[in-house]
């Protein structure tokens, strides 16, 4: 009986119950190491473009700020893809985003700035399922029909 009394008890913390471990790689939560391929591909392309622009045959020409931006674009694209389209998004988000991009159209009829009428508005049609917050309650519709 004495051995049971001296055995240490683990503290119970209610804050950690029912939660998954938030494991992330390179600052991305919920993204496994195998899903980081856009970041590594962008890094390889960025290093290749940097070597080509600044060490290779095209190093003799000027305009180094533009070349630096162009060389950094592949890495930035891979990072932005993971940060904005993958991390913390449900799996159907990319499909909804693609559907919204396909449904977008340019509207030249009502320019946003009167001084520059060449800039069109980008109009997106309704895509995906309707949100419950945007729909009215069924009893409200019944009351409107009775009142009319």
VOPAGU-2260 file (C-alpha; in pm, 1 decimal, decimal comma):
REM VOPAGU-2260
SITE   aa  ch    i         X         Y         Z
SITE  UNK   A    0       0,0       0,0       0,0
SITE  UNK   A    1     289,0     233,7      67,9
SITE  UNK   A    2     419,7     196,4    -288,9
SITE  UNK   A    3      87,9     322,6    -428,8
SITE  UNK   A    4     100,0     633,9    -211,8
SITE  UNK   A    5     448,6     733,4    -327,8
SITE  UNK   A    6     372,6     694,4    -696,1
SITE  UNK   A    7     351,9    1040,3    -855,1
SITE  UNK   A    8      26,2    1134,2   -1023,2
SITE  UNK   A    9      24,1    1311,5   -1355,8
SITE  UNK   A   10    -149,4    1648,2   -1346,4
SITE  UNK   A   11    -475,9    1677,0   -1533,0
SITE  UNK   A   12    -493,9    1970,4   -1769,3
SITE  UNK   A   13    -833,6    2036,2   -1916,9
SITE  UNK   A   14    -689,4    2266,4   -2182,6
SITE  UNK   A   15    -515,2    1983,4   -2367,8
SITE  UNK   A   16    -796,7    1729,1   -2375,2
SITE  UNK   A   17    -947,9    1652,8   -2711,3
SITE  UNK   A   18    -696,1    1853,1   -2912,3
SITE  UNK   A   19    -465,6    1732,0   -3183,1
SITE  UNK   A   20     -99,3    1806,0   -3171,4
SITE  UNK   A   21     -16,8    2101,7   -3393,4
SITE  UNK   A   22     284,3    1970,8   -3575,4
SITE  UNK   A   23     422,7    2184,8   -3851,2
SITE  UNK   A   24     730,7    2210,7   -4064,4
SITE  UNK   A   25     904,2    2538,2   -4147,8
SITE  UNK   A   26     633,4    2742,9   -3974,5
SITE  UNK   A   27     334,4    2581,7   -4147,1
SITE  UNK   A   28      82,6    2426,8   -3904,7
SITE  UNK   A   29    -106,3    2122,7   -4026,1
SITE  UNK   A   30     111,1    2068,9   -4333,6
SITE  UNK   A   31     318,2    1753,3   -4344,8
SITE  UNK   A   32     671,1    1739,8   -4473,2
SITE  UNK   A   33     558,9    1559,2   -4789,6
SITE  UNK   A   34     330,9    1853,1   -4879,0
SITE  UNK   A   35     614,3    2108,2   -4883,4
SITE  UNK   A   36     717,6    2026,0   -5241,6
SITE  UNK   A   37     603,0    2367,0   -5384,2
SITE  UNK   A   38     830,3    2543,3   -5138,5
SITE  UNK   A   39    1132,0    2326,6   -5222,7
SITE  UNK   A   40    1064,9    2344,4   -5597,1
SITE  UNK   A   41    1044,1    2723,4   -5571,2
SITE  UNK   A   42    1368,5    2730,1   -5374,2
SITE  UNK   A   43    1548,9    2525,1   -5640,0
SITE  UNK   A   44    1411,3    2744,9   -5920,0
SITE  UNK   A   45    1502,7    3061,0   -5729,1
SITE  UNK   A   46    1860,5    2942,5   -5678,4
SITE  UNK   A   47    1882,6    2843,5   -6046,0
SITE  UNK   A   48    1751,3    3179,2   -6167,3
SITE  UNK   A   49    1979,3    3365,8   -5928,1
SITE  UNK   A   50    2282,0    3177,1   -6055,1
SITE  UNK   A   51    2179,6    3236,0   -6415,2
SITE  UNK   A   52    2115,2    3607,6   -6368,9
SITE  UNK   A   53    2408,2    3698,0   -6147,4
SITE  UNK   A   54    2678,0    3439,2   -6222,5
SITE  UNK   A   55    2588,3    3302,5   -6564,5
SITE  UNK   A   56    2590,5    3446,4   -6913,1
SITE  UNK   A   57    2332,2    3717,0   -6844,2
SITE  UNK   A   58    2533,9    3875,9   -6561,9
SITE  UNK   A   59    2686,5    4138,0   -6793,1
SITE  UNK   A   60    2359,9    4327,7   -6844,9
SITE  UNK   A   61    2223,8    4570,9   -6584,0
SITE  UNK   A   62    1888,9    4611,2   -6410,8
SITE  UNK   A   63    1971,1    4399,4   -6105,2
SITE  UNK   A   64    1659,6    4491,7   -5895,9
SITE  UNK   A   65    1424,9    4351,2   -6160,4
SITE  UNK   A   66    1638,1    4037,4   -6190,6
SITE  UNK   A   67    1629,9    3992,5   -5813,1
SITE  UNK   A   68    1249,8    4013,5   -5808,7
SITE  UNK   A   69    1221,1    3768,5   -6099,2
SITE  UNK   A   70    1459,7    3526,4   -5927,6
SITE  UNK   A   71    1258,6    3539,4   -5602,2
SITE  UNK   A   72     918,4    3484,2   -5768,1
SITE  UNK   A   73     924,4    3097,9   -5772,3
SITE  UNK   A   74    1002,0    3073,8   -5399,6
SITE  UNK   A   75     740,7    3339,6   -5316,3
SITE  UNK   A   76     480,6    3160,9   -5529,2
SITE  UNK   A   77     543,2    2829,5   -5349,4
SITE  UNK   A   78     528,2    2998,7   -5009,7
SITE  UNK   A   79     206,9    3188,2   -5091,5
SITE  UNK   A   80      45,4    2873,0   -5228,7
SITE  UNK   A   81     110,9    2688,4   -4903,0
SITE  UNK   A   82      26,6    2979,8   -4674,3
SITE  UNK   A   83    -292,5    3103,1   -4839,5
SITE  UNK   A   84    -438,7    2805,0   -5024,5
SITE  UNK   A   85    -333,9    2500,3   -4821,7
SITE  UNK   A   86    -277,4    2589,5   -4457,2
SITE  UNK   A   87    -593,0    2583,9   -4250,3
SITE  UNK   A   88    -829,5    2547,5   -4544,6
SITE  UNK   A   89   -1078,0    2267,1   -4596,5
SITE  UNK   A   90   -1000,3    2036,5   -4890,0
SITE  UNK   A   91   -1283,1    2176,7   -5102,3
SITE  UNK   A   92   -1149,1    2533,8   -5081,6
SITE  UNK   A   93    -922,3    2495,4   -5385,4
SITE  UNK   A   94   -1213,1    2368,0   -5594,9
SITE  UNK   A   95   -1431,3    2658,7   -5483,5
SITE  UNK   A   96   -1151,2    2902,0   -5563,4
SITE  UNK   A   97   -1109,9    2753,5   -5911,3
SITE  UNK   A   98   -1485,1    2773,3   -5973,3
SITE  UNK   A   99   -1490,0    3138,2   -5862,7
SITE  UNK   A  100   -1192,8    3219,5   -6087,5
SITE  UNK   A  101   -1362,1    3056,0   -6386,4
SITE  UNK   A  102   -1685,8    3245,7   -6313,0
SITE  UNK   A  103   -1514,9    3585,8   -6292,4
SITE  UNK   A  104   -1574,6    3825,1   -6580,0
SITE  UNK   A  105   -1476,4    4179,0   -6669,7
SITE  UNK   A  106   -1750,3    4442,2   -6677,8
SITE  UNK   A  107   -1668,8    4741,5   -6899,1
SITE  UNK   A  108   -2019,4    4894,9   -6873,3
SITE  UNK   A  109   -1967,6    5076,8   -6540,8
SITE  UNK   A  110   -1603,3    5181,8   -6489,3
SITE  UNK   A  111   -1496,0    5227,6   -6127,0
SITE  UNK   A  112   -1311,0    5552,3   -6203,8
SITE  UNK   A  113   -1463,9    5807,7   -6439,5
SITE  UNK   A  114   -1122,4    5957,7   -6516,7
SITE  UNK   A  115    -987,3    5622,6   -6640,1
SITE  UNK   A  116   -1275,5    5445,3   -6816,2
SITE  UNK   A  117   -1048,3    5167,7   -6945,7
SITE  UNK   A  118   -1025,5    4997,2   -6605,3
SITE  UNK   A  119   -1306,4    4739,4   -6586,5
SITE  UNK   A  120   -1475,3    4595,7   -6279,6
SITE  UNK   A  121   -1419,4    4231,2   -6198,5
SITE  UNK   A  122   -1755,6    4066,6   -6136,4
SITE  UNK   A  123   -1777,1    3716,0   -5990,6
SITE  UNK   A  124   -2092,0    3512,0   -6012,8
SITE  UNK   A  125   -2223,8    3323,5   -5712,1
SITE  UNK   A  126   -2025,0    3004,9   -5674,5
SITE  UNK   A  127   -2057,5    2713,4   -5440,8
SITE  UNK   A  128   -2328,6    2639,7   -5188,6
SITE  UNK   A  129   -2517,6    2924,1   -5024,7
SITE  UNK   A  130   -2423,4    3011,9   -4670,2
SITE  UNK   A  131   -2680,6    2949,9   -4400,4
SITE  UNK   A  132   -2623,8    3302,1   -4263,9
SITE  UNK   A  133   -2730,3    3452,1   -4598,0
SITE  UNK   A  134   -3054,6    3255,2   -4617,1
SITE  UNK   A  135   -3371,7    3359,1   -4440,7
SITE  UNK   A  136   -3551,9    3138,9   -4191,7
SITE  UNK   A  137   -3830,1    2922,3   -4343,5
SITE  UNK   A  138   -4084,7    3065,0   -4097,1
SITE  UNK   A  139   -4003,7    3419,1   -4217,4
SITE  UNK   A  140   -4087,3    3320,0   -4573,6
SITE  UNK   A  141   -4415,4    3165,6   -4460,3
SITE  UNK   A  142   -4506,4    3483,5   -4270,0
SITE  UNK   A  143   -4430,7    3696,3   -4576,1
SITE  UNK   A  144   -4653,1    3477,1   -4793,4
SITE  UNK   A  145   -4939,9    3501,5   -4542,1
SITE  UNK   A  146   -4902,9    3879,8   -4514,9
SITE  UNK   A  147   -4905,0    3930,2   -4892,8
